Amino acid sequence: MTLLNHKSCDIDAAIAEIPDGATIMVGGFGSPGTPFALLDALLASGQRNLTLIKNDANEPGIGIGKLIEAGRVKRLITSHLGLNRTAIDAMNAGEMEVIFHPQGLLAEKIRCAGVGHGGFLTDIGIGTEIAEGRQEISVEGCTWAIEPALQADVALIHAERADRYGNLIYRATASNFNPLMAMAAERVIAQTYRIDQPGDLPIDTIHTPCAFVSHVVQVDRASSQQGVRPHAL
């Protein structure tokens, strides 16, 4: 059966396709929606000099926090680091470049890439540090800053259910950055707790159509730390 019809595969095989130096979007808002099993597989696979795009840096010892601690992240594009002291220390020591975007701008930059736009105009941050390095234009007497779209080589996302074609359903707050990132990367790898047969998912409940998804891997709930603090594992 061709990949077009059957996108479920082994987690290690999917992660092995990611090269050193890749730019990777990672879904999740804190723990909910973060693809912990995929991130653990990426850590084990050994890729280095990565650029990660994620709303946050998780907490020490989980998620992308493990990759940062292992020195595998060259650059992090994010909205905040407040829950991860290790990430803050790496940034202050010059061991990891960090690019900050306000959360709404980060989400819109990703969305624009997914819908084929080169960027968008905004007045957010004009006259502040946020606007440093941005090109500004005047439209009908108003000043706007140009925010370019943000794309990635790979997106790692978490879904509650999927089918073998790669159609995805998210649960509750896991539908945060995951649907946006699924549209904004060249290759999309989704972890899920359950892979159904084609036609088993009610069509009106599908959040991400299979056209955006490259691989689907099934993971055990025990391998996912959704909402669980490190000391509780």
C-alpha positions as CSV (number, residue, x, y, z in Angstrom):
1,M,0.0,0.0,0.0
2,T,1.4,3.4,-0.8
3,L,2.1,6.2,1.7
4,L,-0.7,8.2,0.2
5,N,-3.2,5.6,1.5
6,H,-1.4,4.4,4.6
7,K,0.5,6.9,6.7
8,S,0.8,5.0,9.9
9,C,4.4,3.9,10.6
10,D,7.0,3.2,13.3
11,I,7.9,6.1,15.5
12,D,11.7,5.6,15.1
13,A,11.4,5.4,11.3
14,A,9.4,8.6,11.1
15,I,11.9,10.5,13.4
16,A,14.9,9.1,11.5
17,E,13.9,11.2,8.4
18,I,14.6,14.4,10.3
19,P,18.1,15.7,9.5
20,D,20.6,17.6,11.7
21,G,20.0,21.3,11.6
22,A,16.3,21.0,10.9
23,T,13.7,23.6,11.8
24,I,11.0,21.9,13.8
25,M,7.6,23.1,15.0
26,V,6.4,21.5,18.2
27,G,2.7,21.6,19.2
28,G,1.5,22.2,22.7
29,F,0.7,24.9,25.2
30,G,2.6,23.9,28.2
31,S,2.0,20.1,28.5
32,P,-1.4,19.8,26.8
33,G,-0.9,19.0,23.2
34,T,2.9,18.5,23.4
35,P,4.0,15.4,21.5
36,F,6.1,14.0,24.3
37,A,6.7,10.5,22.7
38,L,7.9,12.1,19.5
39,L,10.3,14.4,21.4
40,D,11.7,11.5,23.4
41,A,12.3,9.6,20.1
42,L,14.0,12.7,18.6
43,L,16.2,12.8,21.7
44,A,17.1,9.2,21.3
45,S,17.7,9.6,17.5
46,G,20.5,12.1,18.1
47,Q,19.8,15.0,15.7
48,R,21.7,18.2,16.6
49,N,21.8,21.9,15.8
50,L,18.0,22.1,15.8
51,T,15.9,25.1,15.6
52,L,12.7,24.6,17.6
53,I,9.5,26.6,17.3
54,K,7.2,26.2,20.3
55,N,4.9,28.4,22.3
56,D,7.0,27.6,25.4
57,A,10.0,25.6,26.6
58,N,8.0,23.1,28.7
59,E,9.5,22.4,32.1
60,P,12.9,21.0,33.0
61,G,13.1,17.2,32.4
62,I,10.1,16.9,30.0
63,G,9.4,17.7,26.3
64,I,11.8,20.1,24.6
65,G,13.4,20.7,28.0
66,K,15.2,17.4,27.5
67,L,16.6,18.4,24.1
68,I,17.7,21.8,25.5
69,E,19.4,20.0,28.5
70,A,21.2,17.7,26.0
71,G,22.6,20.7,24.1
72,R,20.8,19.7,20.9
73,V,18.9,23.0,20.4
74,K,20.8,25.8,18.6
75,R,17.8,28.2,18.4
76,L,14.4,28.4,20.1
77,I,11.6,30.6,18.7
78,T,9.0,31.0,21.4
79,S,6.8,33.3,23.4
80,H,8.1,32.6,26.9
81,L,10.6,30.6,28.9
82,G,9.3,31.2,32.4
83,L,8.7,27.6,33.5
84,N,12.1,26.3,32.4
85,R,15.1,27.6,34.4
86,T,17.4,25.4,32.3
87,A,16.3,27.1,29.1
88,I,16.8,30.5,30.7
89,D,20.3,29.6,31.8
90,A,21.2,28.3,28.4
91,M,20.0,31.5,26.8
92,N,21.9,33.7,29.3
93,A,25.1,31.6,28.8
94,G,24.9,32.1,25.0
95,E,24.5,28.3,24.5
96,M,21.1,28.7,22.8
97,E,19.8,31.6,20.8
98,V,16.3,32.6,21.8
99,I,13.9,34.6,19.6
100,F,10.8,35.9,21.3
101,H,7.5,36.8,19.7
102,P,4.4,37.8,21.6
103,Q,2.1,34.7,21.7
104,G,-0.5,36.1,19.3
105,L,2.1,37.2,16.8
106,L,3.7,33.8,17.0
107,A,0.4,32.0,16.3
108,E,-0.4,34.3,13.4
109,K,3.1,34.0,11.8
110,I,2.5,30.2,11.8
111,R,-1.0,30.5,10.5
112,C,0.1,32.7,7.6
113,A,2.6,30.1,6.5
114,G,0.0,27.5,6.6
115,V,-2.4,29.4,4.4
116,G,0.2,30.5,1.9
117,H,0.7,34.1,2.9
118,G,4.1,35.7,3.1
119,G,3.3,37.5,6.3
120,F,0.9,40.2,7.7
121,L,0.7,43.8,8.9
122,T,0.4,44.7,12.5
123,D,0.7,47.7,14.8
124,I,1.6,45.6,17.8
125,G,4.9,46.6,19.3
126,I,5.6,49.6,17.2
127,G,7.9,51.9,19.1
128,T,9.0,49.1,21.4
129,E,11.8,46.5,21.5
130,I,9.3,44.1,19.7
131,A,9.6,46.2,16.6
132,E,13.4,46.1,16.3
133,G,14.5,44.9,12.9
134,R,11.0,44.9,11.4
135,Q,10.2,46.7,8.2
136,E,7.5,49.4,8.6
137,I,5.2,50.8,5.9
138,S,2.6,53.5,5.8
139,V,-0.9,52.6,4.6
140,E,-3.6,55.4,4.5
141,G,-1.7,57.4,7.1
142,C,-1.2,54.6,9.5
143,T,2.1,52.9,10.3
144,W,2.2,49.1,10.1
145,A,5.0,46.7,10.8
146,I,5.5,43.7,8.5
147,E,5.6,40.3,10.3
148,P,6.9,37.6,8.0
149,A,5.3,34.1,8.0
150,L,7.1,31.4,10.0
151,Q,7.6,28.0,8.3
152,A,9.4,24.8,9.3
153,D,10.9,21.7,7.8
154,V,9.0,19.4,10.2
155,A,6.1,19.7,12.6
156,L,5.7,17.3,15.5
157,I,2.1,17.3,16.8
158,H,-0.2,15.5,19.2
159,A,-3.7,14.2,18.3
160,E,-6.2,12.2,20.3
161,R,-7.3,10.1,17.4
162,A,-6.3,9.5,13.8
163,D,-7.0,7.2,10.9
164,R,-4.5,5.4,8.7
165,Y,-4.9,8.1,6.0
166,G,-3.7,10.7,8.5
167,N,-6.9,12.5,9.4
168,L,-6.6,13.9,12.9
169,I,-8.9,14.8,15.8
170,Y,-7.6,16.8,18.8
171,R,-9.0,16.8,22.3
172,A,-9.8,19.9,24.3
173,T,-6.8,22.3,24.8
174,A,-4.6,20.1,22.7
175,S,-6.1,21.9,19.7
176,N,-3.9,24.9,20.6
177,F,-0.9,25.2,18.2
178,N,-1.2,21.7,16.7
179,P,-3.7,22.5,13.9
180,L,-1.7,25.6,12.8
181,M,1.6,23.8,12.8
182,A,0.2,20.9,10.8
183,M,-0.4,23.4,8.0
184,A,2.9,25.2,8.2
185,A,5.6,22.5,7.8
186,E,6.9,20.6,4.8
187,R,6.6,17.3,6.7
188,V,4.2,16.6,9.6
189,I,4.5,13.7,12.1
190,A,1.6,13.2,14.4
191,Q,1.5,11.0,17.5
192,T,-1.9,9.7,18.5
193,Y,-3.4,7.3,21.0
194,R,-5.6,5.6,18.5
195,I,-5.4,4.9,14.8
196,D,-8.8,3.9,13.2
197,Q,-9.6,2.5,9.8
198,P,-10.5,4.9,7.0
199,G,-14.1,6.0,7.3
200,D,-14.3,5.3,11.1
201,L,-13.8,8.9,12.1
202,P,-17.0,11.0,11.8
203,I,-16.1,13.4,9.0
204,D,-17.5,16.5,10.8
205,T,-15.2,15.9,13.8
206,I,-11.9,15.9,11.8
207,H,-9.7,18.9,12.7
208,T,-6.7,18.4,10.4
209,P,-7.3,16.7,7.0
210,C,-4.9,14.0,5.9
211,A,-3.5,16.1,3.1
212,F,-1.4,17.9,5.6
213,V,0.0,14.9,7.4
214,S,3.0,12.8,6.4
215,H,3.2,10.2,9.1
216,V,1.0,9.0,12.0
217,V,2.5,7.0,14.9
218,Q,0.5,5.3,17.6
219,V,1.8,5.8,21.2
220,D,0.7,4.5,24.6
221,R,-0.8,7.0,27.0
222,A,1.9,5.9,29.5
223,S,4.5,7.3,27.1
224,S,2.8,10.7,27.0
225,Q,3.2,13.1,29.9
226,Q,0.2,15.2,29.2
227,G,-0.4,17.4,32.2
228,V,2.0,15.4,34.4
229,R,4.8,17.1,36.3
230,P,8.2,15.5,36.3
231,H,8.2,14.7,40.0
232,A,4.8,12.9,39.6
233,L,6.1,10.4,37.0
